[in-house]
């Protein structure tokens, strides 16, 4: 993935660190990151917070936020990325939550709905995407979209 190589170069050049919080991708984003040689110099780690309890306990997400908006929401991924920054004490973070399918979708949150938050200490981008396809495609495309969104945040298109 070209965007990941750009992020790696940027992180190394500016001596920055990254953390991630994943739900529907189940560690796939972290796996892609650690495939890159040298990623240990800028990638501090990630949390797979597949259930709400993990989001609360590991990423400090307020349970009331999850009750009000749900785990698949802009509010939840923003809180998850804030939690990753705090948990790992990093400069930037990414968070992903969504409905990978094939079941679990609703009219308001259909299968393929993915929310992504990318942030630094001063800038946040929270965006939703509708990804069509089977579960593995939703997970892969969610990672790709998160990396592209991070490139936009860092202005390294």
ABEGO torsion letter per residue (X at the ends): XAAAAAAAAAAAAAGBBBBBBBBAAGGAAAAAAAABBGAAAABAEBBBBABAAAAAAAAGBBAAAAAAAEABBAAAAAAAAAAAAAAAGBABBBBBBBBAOABGBBAABBBGBBBBBBBBAABBBBBBBBBBEBAAAAAAAAAAAAAAAAAAAAGAX
